[in-house]
Amino acid sequence: MNAVFDFLRAALPWITVGLLLAVFFARNARKKKNEEQTGDYGTEGMCWGMCLGTAIGTSLGNHTGIGISLGMLIGLAIGTCCKKENCGEGNADRT
């Protein structure tokens, strides 16, 4: 049973990075199709996810790296689901 846990501890960061890259590339492909997209909160979600993932990973016992990567992935997924309603003229050059 310890071998399974050792494998999961070694493979989970790589699986998380693979999922994060898949979401990133799928999101960029969608943006190229729809040039008039108003934007989403993907970046903000990643930042909040990293902060919360670090806190949860540390509090559960020095799993900071796994917490950061999973928090970033979950934050990106939630952030891309929330669309910005109106970027406004002042923010239009940022997106």
C-alpha positions, 0 to 999 in steps of 0.5 A, a space after each residue: 500500500 505504501 508503494 501506491 502512495 509513493 507513486 501518487 505523491 510522485 505522479 500527482 504534480 505531473 498529472 496536475 501540470 498536464 491538466 493545467 496545460 490542457 486547460 490553458 491550450 483549450 482556452 487559447 484555442 477558444 480565444 482565437 476563434 472568438 476574438 470579441 470575447 469580453 474576458 474572464 477571471 482566469 488569472 485572478 482565479 489562479 492567484 486565489 487558488 495558489 494562495 488557498 492551495 498553499 495554505 491548505 497544503 501547509 496545514 495538512 502537513 507539508 504538501 505545499 507543492 501539491 497544494 499550489 499546483 492543485 489550487 492553481 488548477 482549480 482556481 483557473 477552472 473556476 475563473 474561466 467559468 466566470 465571465 466578465 460582463 463589461 470590460 469598459 473602454 479603460 480596460 479594453 486594452 488590457 484584455 
